[in-house]
Amino acid sequence: MSHNLSILILFIFAASLAQPQHAQLGTPPLPAARTNVAAQAETSVQPAATSGNWIDISNRQTVQSSYLNTYLPTAGVAMNWTGSVAADNPGTTSQAYQNAVDARINWFRGMAGVPAGITLNASYSQQDQAAALMFSANNQISHSPPSTWTDYSSAGANAAANSNICLYYGQGWTDSGCIALYIQDGGSNNTAAGHRRWLLYPQTQQMGTGDVPVNGSNDGANAVWVFDGNYGTTRPPTRDGFVAWPPPGYVPYQVVYPRWSFSYPNADFSNATVTMTTQGTSVPVTLQPLANGYGENTLVWVPNNEDPNSNFNPVAPSGDTTTSITISNVVVNGSAQTFSYSVIVFDPGQTSCSYSLGQSGQHFASSGGSGNVSVSAGSGCAWMASANATWISITSGSSGSGNGTVNYTVSPNTSTQSRSGTISVEGQTFTISQDAASSGPTALRFVPVTPCRVADTRNANGTFGGPYLSGGTSRDFAIPNSKCGIPATAQAYSLNVTAVPLGGFNYLSVWPSGEPQPNVSTLNSTDGRVKANAAIVAAGNNGAVSVYATDSTQVILDIDGYFVPATNTAALAFYPMTSCRVVDTRQGSAPFGGPALNASETRTFPMLSSGCNIPSTAQAYSLNVTAVPRGQLWYLTAWPSGFSQP
């Protein structure tokens, strides 16, 4: 970046670049009591007389909506771990993160057609937390960790024996609870797909999760408790009778992994065969070695010579792709059976329906409140809305068809941390931010942007165009919805406001939308001439600002930066300096002096070379710019050297 411009300063410390994601799975766990387990298990398959909260995957739109609104929002939820490897403190994770892990488990179970009402057992999770701490502290995973391990505990060892376990390293991990990793079940030591089989075991009712993020030289780790005492008990009804992954019906391509599996209680797969065709073309199949003891008996295979031991990089199909599977010679209760089904792999990002939201987000004070967001959709296009945070409640409009409205409430924030959450509607995101509870004002950081025109009522009629502002009226401008790329999380804006009066004029006011109009002016022009003034204005409802004029005028709004909570390390901190004159062209000719700036002339001022002692790390400057015209002057513009003139 060029450091040419002028005075007071803002710093930013760049975060380290995200490293490639890598993860490690051990072998799947085995239950402690394996003797005669098969004899204990229910041998009959109950018909699906009642729903187990599973997903109707025969409906493409239902699966698409579930993937976009239920599964995707569970990725990358903030863990907010409170523990410490150095202090041997397992800590806890945020409730939102635990909810995300639970939701991911139940989404995969719902897709697979097994009861999808798993709840997290607090005792299991507490022990899993101790196990995750051990794994992170030692950068290893084991179902039987030695007592010599750093941060060893009996609770952690017990959890290790009863859980799926994983280790990951590198920044940017988004798979909450490693759930997708367990369903993928990659690696040469997971030919049995045992982790997947435990997560999809029909009888299981409770699980637990323990999680530690990547911290310093310590890897991130997870343990998901899978043995809740229901192993070998009566099998509940399932949607399809068998349990397959990918399951029969519509399946997003992102979760169709190299290993395919088919589970059936007490089935003998010793002489079973698998044939597959995709769009009518035969697909080669490689059977994996049989290994019973991990949930229900299961046949695992790899189609089309894929590599289940390398990184999974799914490729979107050009269109919905049907694969037909036939599994023959499956012996059940002494009788050979054949099972046939089809999997339709599709891209959930492709749809004949289009969706959009009326706003990109809204900000709330710590006291909370209520709001709504409009949904635009084609006639007959169904949609679902879901919130990813417990403090955001959808009160009405959780689903609809065509145009509609989602109404919601935001609970008071009693913590000392600001927070944000989202409402998702068919892949569209509405961001809600909320202040922390505080007895004083919330600190903000400044984010400079290349000067950009938000609104100009001299242009054709539109949201950010005409008509002009009639005298005695006000108008709202939702700045995050403009072309300037301002995020919905912005708390305030640095604006340049210009009035172009159509006649006699008194004053113009700008304030946060939704608040009472203040009895103050932002700029005055009692002589009716064009006037401009800088203003810092807080974001109001839906991120909008309101503009009022006493008399009819054209209004121009330009933006050169915005403010976000101080916790946003990607923003810039403001550092005041003793006022210092950088440039005065009325002085003799010099780099920071004369001559005067001629009409249509551009001149560059190397700020760091001035006598104002500006640090070389400065990323932006707070300036007071004064023009002393020798005659008529329309306007003056300042911008970062090396960029296009705005």
C-alpha atoms as one frame of an Amber mdcrd trajectory, in Angstrom:
protein
   0.000   0.000   0.000   1.141   3.524  -0.724   1.522   5.720   2.361   0.851
   8.950   0.508  -1.862  11.141   1.952  -2.250  12.726   5.348  -2.268  12.735
   9.205  -3.732  10.816  12.165  -3.525   7.153  12.108  -4.943   3.691  12.295
  -3.042   0.413  12.580  -3.894  -3.097  11.598  -2.066  -6.275  12.525  -2.522
  -8.906   9.855  -3.647 -12.338  10.970  -1.531 -15.260   9.901  -2.664 -16.911
   6.708  -4.848 -19.982   7.084  -2.901 -23.201   6.687  -4.197 -26.224   4.780
  -6.565 -28.331   6.832  -5.365 -31.801   7.845  -6.999 -34.360  10.093  -6.360
 -37.792  11.522  -8.780 -40.553  12.495  -7.780 -43.578  14.503  -9.580 -46.895
  14.295 -13.236 -46.832  15.377 -13.988 -47.800  18.995 -15.276 -51.224  20.005
 -17.835 -51.730  22.802 -16.398 -53.173  26.003 -18.746 -56.178  26.098 -18.637
 -57.848  22.685 -19.582 -61.379  23.772 -22.762 -62.607  22.079 -23.577 -59.091
  21.000 -25.021 -60.343  17.745 -27.372 -62.657  19.605 -28.621 -59.760  21.725
 -29.453 -57.548  18.760 -32.970 -57.381  17.322 -33.028 -59.704  14.313 -36.205
 -58.366  12.695 -36.427 -55.087  10.841 -39.430 -53.033  11.909 -41.376 -51.194
   9.190 -41.212 -47.417   9.249 -44.708 -46.939  10.638 -43.806 -43.664  12.307
 -41.288 -40.965  11.546 -38.037 -40.842  13.486 -37.460 -37.192  12.557 -35.760
 -38.373   9.427 -35.663 -36.341   6.237 -37.849 -37.046   3.213 -34.988 -37.507
   0.790 -37.334 -38.455  -2.032 -37.978 -34.707  -2.357 -35.098 -32.751  -3.899
 -36.255 -29.410  -2.547 -36.669 -30.793   0.972 -33.102 -32.115   0.960 -31.759
 -28.935  -0.598 -33.494 -26.769   1.991 -32.329 -29.007   4.836 -28.729 -28.904
   3.605 -28.667 -25.127   3.137 -30.605 -24.156   6.260 -29.848 -26.911   8.778
 -26.497 -28.458   7.878 -24.446 -25.598   6.419 -25.052 -23.158   9.331 -23.459
 -25.704  11.715 -20.041 -25.308  10.056 -17.503 -22.955  11.597 -19.503 -22.099
  14.728 -17.297 -20.389  17.336 -16.007 -22.905  19.881 -15.059 -20.334  22.542
 -13.041 -22.900  24.495 -12.405 -21.884  28.121  -9.693 -24.426  28.967  -5.895
 -24.554  28.857  -3.464 -27.300  27.857  -0.715 -25.778  30.003  -2.971 -25.596
  33.072  -4.437 -29.094  32.516  -7.901 -27.522  32.298 -10.374 -29.284  29.949
 -12.635 -26.228  29.998 -15.918 -26.060  28.139 -17.151 -24.961  24.730 -19.971
 -22.594  23.867 -23.540 -23.844  23.916 -23.881 -22.710  20.304 -20.954 -24.945
  19.332 -22.376 -27.953  21.188 -25.733 -27.338  19.520 -23.962 -27.301  16.152
 -22.316 -30.683  16.826 -25.670 -32.148  17.883 -27.385 -30.694  14.804 -24.735
 -32.177  12.493 -25.169 -35.620  14.049 -28.945 -35.459  13.694 -28.755 -34.143
  10.139 -26.711 -37.133   8.989 -28.996 -39.504  10.931 -32.083 -37.840   9.451
 -30.632 -38.225   5.968 -29.805 -41.885   6.671 -33.352 -42.552   7.902 -32.593
 -43.492  11.520 -34.076 -41.768  14.605 -32.676 -38.230  14.543 -33.338 -37.133
  18.101 -29.858 -37.513  19.582 -29.272 -35.358  22.662 -25.910 -34.593  24.241
 -25.418 -36.133  27.675 -23.643 -33.651  29.969 -21.655 -36.388  31.741 -20.487
 -37.901  28.457 -19.481 -34.470  27.156 -17.563 -33.638  30.335 -15.504 -36.824
  29.990 -15.073 -36.278  26.250 -13.737 -32.805  27.048 -11.039 -34.415  29.214
 -10.207 -36.823  26.388  -9.920 -34.023  23.829  -7.565 -32.159  26.173  -5.299
 -35.236  26.395  -5.241 -35.670  22.626  -4.403 -32.006  22.051  -1.730 -31.929
  24.760   0.051 -34.956  23.263  -0.776 -34.371  19.584  -1.912 -38.000  19.454
  -5.154 -39.972  19.645  -5.724 -43.365  21.212  -8.664 -45.365  22.540  -6.287
 -46.595  25.281  -4.097 -43.627  26.241  -1.205 -44.424  28.620  -1.202 -42.841
  32.069   2.156 -41.235  31.208   0.472 -38.858  28.773   0.454 -35.146  29.525
  -2.896 -34.062  31.046  -3.896 -37.723  31.522  -7.073 -38.369  33.510  -9.174
 -41.455  34.181 -12.254 -39.607  32.915 -10.474 -38.794  29.672  -9.273 -42.380
  29.273 -12.805 -43.677  29.824 -14.124 -41.304  27.178 -11.376 -42.312  24.745
 -12.548 -45.920  24.965 -16.195 -44.991  24.386 -15.876 -42.397  21.639 -15.078
 -41.654  18.049 -11.880 -39.594  18.193 -10.086 -37.260  15.802  -7.126 -34.887
  15.651  -6.742 -31.939  13.284  -4.141 -29.272  12.646  -3.932 -26.086  10.633
  -6.132 -23.015  10.955  -9.658 -22.652   9.629 -11.159 -25.967  10.769 -14.948
 -25.767  10.261 -16.205 -29.339  10.769 -17.845 -28.922  14.181 -17.215 -32.075
  16.225 -15.432 -33.771  13.283 -18.862 -35.189  12.388 -18.460 -34.994   8.606
 -14.982 -36.491   8.995 -16.435 -39.476  10.886 -19.097 -39.999   8.218 -16.425
 -39.794   5.511 -14.332 -42.359   7.436 -11.263 -42.036   5.239  -7.865 -43.609
   5.720  -6.449 -47.077   5.242  -7.332 -48.001   8.842 -11.051 -47.314   8.351
 -12.073 -49.769   5.650 -14.922 -50.891   7.954 -16.412 -47.349   8.131 -16.829
 -47.941  11.860 -17.038 -44.279  12.891 -19.897 -43.796  10.436 -21.671 -46.927
  11.666 -21.613 -45.717  15.281 -22.994 -42.291  14.390 -25.804 -43.897  12.364
 -26.564 -46.758  14.792 -30.393 -46.762  15.078 -30.635 -47.656  18.788 -28.430
 -44.826  20.073 -30.290 -42.036  21.885 -27.562 -40.015  23.619 -24.047 -38.969
  22.709 -21.494 -36.499  24.034 -18.862 -34.215  22.544 -15.561 -32.803  23.773
 -13.582 -30.315  21.720 -10.295 -28.413  21.960  -9.211 -26.036  19.170  -5.790
 -25.744  17.562  -3.760 -23.693  20.065  -0.129 -22.885  19.451   1.800 -26.085
  18.796  -1.081 -28.236  20.048  -3.444 -29.833  17.555  -7.203 -29.511  17.702
  -9.044 -32.579  18.959 -12.503 -34.069  19.328 -14.153 -37.011  21.046 -17.794
 -37.979  20.370 -19.244 -40.477  22.859 -21.117 -43.230  20.972 -21.883 -45.938
  23.575 -24.969 -44.940  25.590 -25.987 -48.387  26.864 -28.435 -49.089  24.028
 -26.121 -51.283  21.985 -27.869 -54.559  21.146 -31.301 -53.441  22.361 -34.509
 -53.560  20.317 -34.043 -51.863  16.972 -36.416 -48.934  16.386 -38.185 -48.448
  13.046 -36.028 -46.940  10.306 -37.122 -45.252   7.106 -35.713 -47.812   4.669
 -35.238 -50.903   6.828 -31.541 -50.916   5.982 -29.112 -48.041   6.709 -27.016
 -46.883   3.753 -24.615 -44.050   3.120 -25.156 -42.373   0.808 -28.848 -43.170
   1.377 -31.509 -43.869  -1.275 -32.847 -40.575  -2.594 -31.468 -37.083  -3.211
 -28.046 -36.490  -1.620 -25.881 -33.324  -1.874 -22.637 -34.115  -3.679 -20.621
 -32.544  -0.839 -21.423 -35.520   1.446 -21.049 -38.369  -1.063 -17.734 -39.812
   0.089 -15.487 -42.425  -1.592 -16.610 -45.195   0.787 -20.221 -46.349   0.354
 -21.859 -48.570   2.960 -24.958 -50.713   3.512 -25.931 -51.895   7.014 -28.479
 -54.531   8.009 -28.811 -56.139  11.464 -27.232 -59.603  11.719 -26.840 -59.866
   7.956 -24.192 -62.179   6.530 -22.329 -60.347   3.790 -19.678 -63.053   3.291
 -20.750 -63.798  -0.280 -22.551 -60.551  -1.083 -21.900 -58.693  -4.329 -22.469
 -55.088  -5.356 -23.254 -53.773  -8.820 -23.605 -50.089  -9.664 -24.590 -48.056
 -12.706 -24.437 -44.269 -13.021 -26.752 -42.776 -15.631 -26.999 -46.302 -17.087
 -23.235 -46.865 -17.335 -21.629 -49.645 -15.299 -19.345 -48.500 -12.492 -16.461
 -50.644 -11.154 -16.726 -51.552  -7.466 -14.044 -52.555  -4.950 -15.329 -54.338
  -1.837 -13.634 -53.496   1.464 -12.771 -56.236   3.985 -15.706 -57.266   6.189
 -15.467 -56.308   9.862 -18.397 -56.837  12.209 -18.686 -55.396  15.713 -19.074
 -51.735  14.796 -22.803 -51.145  15.169 -24.781 -53.198  12.657 -23.195 -55.643
  10.228 -22.129 -53.654   7.199 -20.871 -54.058   3.661 -18.472 -51.315   2.523
 -17.279 -50.653  -1.024 -15.469 -48.026  -3.081 -16.882 -47.203  -6.534 -15.178
 -46.004  -9.675 -11.601 -46.576  -8.439 -11.802 -43.623  -6.062  -9.133 -43.186
  -3.382 -10.656 -43.186   0.126  -7.257 -42.532   1.702  -6.546 -39.112   0.175
  -8.036 -35.675   0.787 -11.714 -35.513  -0.137 -12.322 -32.898  -2.832 -15.904
 -33.239  -4.089 -16.729 -32.084  -7.597 -20.170 -30.682  -8.366 -22.090 -32.684
 -10.971 -23.242 -30.846 -14.080 -26.764 -32.037 -13.318 -28.668 -34.441 -11.095
 -26.912 -37.812 -11.440 -28.633 -41.123 -10.659 -26.649 -44.123  -9.452 -28.453
 -47.458  -9.105 -27.159 -50.013  -6.609 -27.987 -53.713  -6.361 -26.651 -55.766
  -3.453 -27.148 -59.490  -3.967 -26.765 -62.618  -1.848 -27.224 -60.920   1.519
 -28.084 -63.713   3.920 -30.671 -62.696   6.540 -32.012 -65.342   8.941 -30.670
 -68.067   6.649 -32.263 -66.686   3.483 -30.431 -64.916   0.662 -31.917 -61.533
  -0.210 -31.328 -58.829  -2.802 -31.597 -55.091  -2.111 -31.864 -52.441  -4.815
 -32.039 -48.669  -4.484 -30.962 -45.470  -6.232 -28.963 -42.453  -5.083 -29.471
 -39.140  -6.888 -26.406 -36.955  -6.392 -27.149 -33.265  -6.905 -25.714 -29.801
  -6.396 -27.762 -27.976  -3.733 -26.451 -24.694  -5.118 -28.382 -25.257  -8.354
 -32.088 -24.548  -8.290 -34.819 -23.418 -10.605 -35.986 -21.123  -7.826 -34.205
 -17.921  -6.861 -34.303 -16.334  -3.426 -33.295 -12.966  -2.024 -33.678 -11.074
   1.240 -34.853  -7.505   1.622 -31.932  -6.624   3.926 -28.513  -8.056   4.653
 -28.722  -7.684   8.434 -29.623  -5.629  11.481 -27.857  -4.456  14.616 -29.370
  -4.509  18.126 -28.452  -2.937  21.420 -27.725  -5.252  24.357 -31.372  -4.938
  25.429 -32.484  -6.972  22.396 -35.691  -6.434  20.470 -37.597  -7.716  17.464
 -37.397  -7.346  13.726 -38.269  -8.886  10.404 -36.750  -9.582   7.034 -38.671
  -9.955   3.794 -38.128 -12.977   1.545 -38.531 -12.719  -2.214 -39.109 -15.987
  -4.071 -40.833 -17.130  -7.223 -44.375 -18.433  -7.130 -44.404 -21.994  -5.804
 -40.809 -21.818  -4.559 -40.800 -23.180  -1.028 -38.303 -22.002   1.591 -37.327
 -22.538   5.200 -35.744 -20.131   7.678 -33.495 -21.138  10.566 -31.368 -19.310
  13.130 -27.908 -20.521  14.160 -27.999 -18.996  17.653 -30.307 -19.743  20.577
 -30.696 -16.034  21.355 -32.349 -15.465  17.977 -35.918 -16.814  17.911 -38.020
 -17.002  14.758 -41.524 -16.118  15.948 -43.311 -16.538  12.609 -42.410 -17.196
   9.008 -40.107 -20.151   9.636 -41.249 -21.530   6.280 -43.234 -20.372   3.301
 -43.717 -20.438  -0.436 -43.230 -17.448  -2.714 -42.815 -14.022  -1.141 -43.038
 -13.827   2.638 -41.674 -12.371   5.852 -39.580 -13.857   8.651 -40.282 -12.294
  12.054 -37.805 -12.775  14.873 -36.831 -11.640  18.350 -33.382 -11.053  19.835
 -32.874 -11.842  23.531 -31.057  -9.387  25.825 -27.288  -9.867  25.909 -26.137
 -10.004  29.528 -22.539 -10.925  28.710 -19.623  -8.542  28.340 -18.981  -9.748
  24.776 -20.766  -8.524  21.680 -22.175 -11.288  19.532 -23.517 -12.043  16.090
 -25.701 -14.721  14.571 -27.509 -15.433  11.340 -30.873 -16.373   9.942 -30.492
 -18.556   6.843 -33.133 -18.775   4.126 -32.307 -21.094   1.224 -28.633 -20.156
   1.216 -29.280 -16.439   1.775 -27.871 -15.044   5.034 -29.279 -12.313   7.264
 -26.725 -11.230   9.890 -27.795 -10.033  13.335 -25.219  -8.330  15.552 -25.737
  -7.250  19.145 -23.861  -5.064  21.591 -22.406  -6.448  24.804 -23.946  -5.512
  28.123 -21.961  -2.525  29.302 -22.316   0.456  31.570 -20.436   2.567  29.046
 -20.189   2.922  25.282 -18.863   0.036  23.184 -15.416   0.634  21.684 -15.245
   0.513  17.904 -12.488   0.138  15.333 -12.329   1.880  11.984 -12.190   0.119
   8.610 -11.229   2.493   5.754 -12.619   1.895   2.268 -11.928   3.473  -1.087
 -14.315   6.431  -1.279 -17.576   5.211  -2.777 -20.834   6.921  -3.681 -23.689
   5.397  -1.693 -26.533   7.565  -2.964 -27.107  10.385  -5.445 -30.668  11.599
  -5.887 -29.671  13.375  -9.104 -29.645   9.944 -10.754 -32.690   8.052 -12.012
 -35.288   7.071  -9.439 -34.214   4.083  -7.362 -33.259   2.872  -3.902 -30.071
   4.938  -3.951 -31.094   7.393  -6.665 -33.882   9.888  -7.271 -36.221  11.494
  -6.644 -34.877  14.531  -4.830 -35.676  15.008  -1.146 -38.750  17.216  -0.784
 -38.679  19.920   1.859 -39.866  18.817   5.292 -39.494  15.088   4.521 -36.956
  12.377   5.364 -35.677   9.312   3.552 -33.815   6.185   4.674 -30.731   4.735
   2.962 -29.761   1.151   3.977 -26.023   1.517   3.403 -25.107  -2.234   3.592
 -27.440  -2.789   0.615 -25.590  -0.258  -1.553 -22.936  -1.113  -4.154 -20.143
  -0.075  -1.759 -19.707  -3.473  -0.075 -20.295  -2.286   3.490 -21.016  -5.257
   5.818 -24.199  -5.538   7.850 -22.048  -5.699  11.003 -20.954  -2.065  10.600
 -21.890  -0.039  13.670 -21.297   3.429  12.226 -20.227   5.110   8.999 -17.764
   7.832   7.992 -19.756   9.827   5.445 -19.414  12.898   3.291 -22.860  14.484
   2.942 -23.581  16.955   0.139 -26.705  19.068  -0.365 -27.501  20.543  -3.794
 -30.431  22.845  -2.958 -33.157  23.446  -5.540 -33.792  26.931  -4.142 -33.760
  28.574  -0.740 -32.413  26.207   1.899 -31.977  26.084   5.664 -30.401  22.816
   6.880 -30.084  19.043   6.481 -29.836  16.366   9.230 -28.534  12.781   9.144
 -29.136  10.271  11.973 -29.517   6.486  12.595 -32.769   5.140  11.130 -35.286
   4.090  13.743 -34.196   6.699  16.271 -36.075   9.962  16.908 -35.054  12.775
  14.584 -32.539  14.999  16.419 -33.037  18.735  16.581 -29.602  19.396  15.090
 -28.180  20.024  11.640 -25.474  18.090   9.815 -24.918  20.938   7.367 -26.373
  24.406   6.756 -26.668  26.426   3.558 -28.694  29.517   4.285 -27.502  31.063
   1.013 -28.735  28.071  -0.998 -25.302  27.154  -2.355 -23.992  23.582  -2.740
 -22.466  22.510   0.581 -20.735  19.346   1.818 -19.754  18.199   5.286 -18.184
  15.122   6.874 -20.255  13.178   9.397 -19.848  10.016  11.459 -23.305   8.453
  11.801 -24.297   5.305  13.708 -26.043   2.503  11.811 -29.766   2.316  12.472
 -32.434  -0.254  11.656 -31.232  -2.581   8.888 -27.986  -0.575   8.820 -29.773
   2.483   7.449 -29.342   6.219   8.034 -32.148   8.780   7.760 -31.782  12.102
   5.924 -34.079  15.096   6.523 -34.055  18.447   4.718 -35.956  21.588   5.608
 -36.219  22.500   1.926 -36.179  20.569  -1.345 -32.694  19.433  -2.296 -30.673
  16.807  -4.093 -28.684  14.647  -1.643 -25.357  12.920  -2.226 -23.890  10.410
   0.263 -20.278   9.221  -0.069 -18.546   6.801   2.299 -14.846   6.426   3.098
 -14.981   3.978   6.005 -17.041   2.285   8.674 -16.708   1.187  12.291 -16.945
  -2.322  13.779 -16.664  -3.670  17.358 -13.183  -3.445  18.842 -13.062  -7.253
  19.043 -12.710  -7.360  15.249  -8.935  -7.692  14.854  -9.178  -7.210  11.098
 -10.225  -3.599  11.661  -7.999  -0.624  12.440  -7.424   1.023  15.805  -7.505
   4.815  15.981  -4.461   6.593  17.441  -4.820  10.337  18.085  -1.834  12.637
  17.524  -1.064  16.213  18.384  -2.590  18.275  15.579   0.023  18.910  12.907
  -0.057  20.702   9.569   1.163  18.361   6.863   0.648  20.530   3.780   0.104
  24.240   3.091   0.417  25.254  -0.564   0.337  28.942   0.408   3.954  28.518
   1.511   6.981  28.508  -0.788   7.487  25.727  -3.304   8.315  22.476  -1.489
   7.101  18.853  -1.289   4.561  19.950   1.327   4.226  23.589   0.257   3.489
  25.531  -2.909   2.718  25.966  -5.642  -1.077  26.174  -5.637  -3.075  23.299
  -7.098  -4.310  24.229 -10.564  -7.720  23.239 -11.886  -8.014  19.493 -12.730
  -4.478  18.924 -11.409  -3.545  15.980  -9.196  -0.726  16.159  -6.675   0.708
  13.466  -4.401   1.895  14.150  -0.854   4.256  11.513   0.691   2.767  11.523
   4.189   5.529   9.562   5.913   8.112  12.141   4.790   6.285  15.041   6.392
   7.399  16.659   9.633   4.460  15.187  11.579   6.277  11.960  12.630   3.642
   9.572  11.290   4.619   5.890  11.896   5.356   3.825   8.801   2.768   1.245
   9.969  -0.116   3.690   9.504  -2.790   2.316   7.190  -5.113   5.339   7.053
  -5.157   8.975   8.106  -7.673  11.292   9.748  -7.432  14.607   7.906  -8.925
  18.049   7.942  -8.728  19.320   4.350  -9.183  23.037   3.657  -9.568  24.611
   0.209  -8.800  28.344  -0.296 -10.140  28.927  -3.844  -8.867  31.739  -6.065
 -12.243  31.749  -7.790 -15.112  29.331  -8.335 -14.457  25.809  -6.989 -16.778
  22.888  -7.650 -15.125  20.246  -5.499 -11.865  18.783  -4.174 -11.106  15.071
  -3.788  -8.450  13.192  -1.746  -7.728   9.459  -2.117  -4.925   6.882  -1.574
  -2.090   7.330  -4.035  -1.881   4.482  -6.533  -5.648   3.948  -6.631  -8.073
   5.180  -9.269  -9.557   8.587  -8.623 -12.982   8.037  -7.050
